[in-house]
């Protein structure tokens, strides 16, 4: 399984950026996104920015990652990590909904 990590661009120089993620400072390759301005959020995997995301999406992903950490450490009461899913069914992304036949 691939797990993307949100990171915020702190400084960028062409297609390389110094970013900050949950794991601390990191250098990120911007070849797939193009040059980005400071404070832009990206979803990274293996040191490469895979897509530009907004801050709300970054928070949701960070919360999901924190819940995985909590589960790995035997914690319970995980609803706070999934506030966007409590009291509703998860929805498929639009591009997947279009492919479902009734």
Secondary structure per residue as TSV (DSSP state, phi and psi in degrees):
chain	resnum	aa	ss	phi	psi
A	1	X	-	360.0	137.9
A	2	X	-	-96.7	133.2
A	3	X	-	-121.6	116.6
A	4	X	-	-81.1	144.7
A	5	X	E	-116.7	123.1
A	6	X	E	-66.4	142.2
A	7	X	E	-144.3	145.5
A	8	X	E	-104.9	130.2
A	9	X	E	-68.9	127.2
A	10	X	E	-99.9	-47.6
A	11	X	E	-142.4	142.9
A	12	X	E	-131.9	146.8
A	13	X	E	-138.8	96.0
A	14	X	T	65.4	-119.4
A	15	X	T	-101.6	21.1
A	16	X	E	-127.0	140.8
A	17	X	E	-139.0	141.0
A	18	X	E	-87.0	120.9
A	19	X	E	-122.8	170.0
A	20	X	E	-125.8	126.8
A	21	X	E	-130.0	-178.5
A	22	X	T	-59.2	-21.5
A	23	X	T	-95.5	6.2
A	24	X	E	102.6	-164.0
A	25	X	E	-65.8	146.5
A	26	X	E	-155.3	149.5
A	27	X	E	-91.6	134.7
A	28	X	E	-127.1	135.2
A	29	X	E	-81.6	126.6
A	30	X	-	-103.4	19.8
A	31	X	T	-58.5	-33.2
A	32	X	T	-84.8	-18.7
A	33	X	T	-108.2	-22.3
A	34	X	-	85.5	173.9
A	35	X	-	-58.9	143.7
A	36	X	-	-131.4	153.7
A	37	X	-	-82.6	155.0
A	38	X	T	-55.5	148.4
A	39	X	T	76.4	4.1
A	40	X	-	-76.1	138.5
A	41	X	E	-93.6	139.2
A	42	X	E	-132.4	154.6
A	43	X	E	-99.8	120.5
A	44	X	E	-110.4	153.6
A	45	X	E	-149.0	125.8
A	46	X	T	53.3	40.6
A	47	X	T	79.0	11.0
A	48	X	E	-121.8	132.8
A	49	X	E	-73.7	116.8
A	50	X	E	-88.7	-31.2
A	51	X	E	-161.5	156.1
A	52	X	E	-85.4	133.3
A	53	X	E	-127.6	163.5
A	54	X	-	-91.4	171.0
A	55	X	H	-63.3	-36.3
A	56	X	H	-63.1	-43.6
A	57	X	H	-64.3	-40.2
A	58	X	H	-60.2	-43.0
A	59	X	H	-62.9	-43.5
A	60	X	H	-60.7	-43.7
A	61	X	H	-66.9	-43.0
A	62	X	H	-59.3	-40.6
A	63	X	H	-63.7	-42.8
A	64	X	H	-63.4	-41.3
A	65	X	H	-65.7	-38.7
A	66	X	H	-63.5	-36.3
A	67	X	H	-66.4	-37.5
A	68	X	H	-62.6	-40.7
A	69	X	H	-61.3	-43.9
A	70	X	H	-62.6	-44.4
A	71	X	H	-61.7	-43.5
A	72	X	H	-61.7	-26.0
A	73	X	T	-99.1	13.5
A	74	X	T	78.2	14.6
A	75	X	-	-76.4	158.7
A	76	X	-	-128.2	-173.8
A	77	X	-	65.9	56.8
A	78	X	-	-92.2	3.3
A	79	X	G	-55.4	-35.7
A	80	X	G	-61.3	-28.0
A	81	X	G	-76.1	-20.4
A	82	X	G	-123.0	44.8
A	83	X	T	-57.4	-29.9
A	84	X	T	-74.8	-10.8
A	85	X	T	-112.6	-11.9
A	86	X	T	-66.2	135.3
A	87	X	T	69.7	20.6
A	88	X	S	-157.5	158.0
A	89	X	-	-80.7	140.5
A	90	X	-	-62.8	149.5
A	91	X	-	-111.0	145.2
A	92	X	-	-72.1	149.1
A	93	X	-	-61.5	153.1
A	94	X	H	-51.9	-44.6
A	95	X	H	-65.2	-22.5
A	96	X	H	-88.2	-35.6
A	97	X	H	-59.8	-36.0
A	98	X	T	-65.6	-20.5
A	99	X	T	-95.3	-1.7
A	100	X	-	-85.0	130.6
A	101	X	-	-100.6	139.3
A	102	X	-	-81.4	360.0
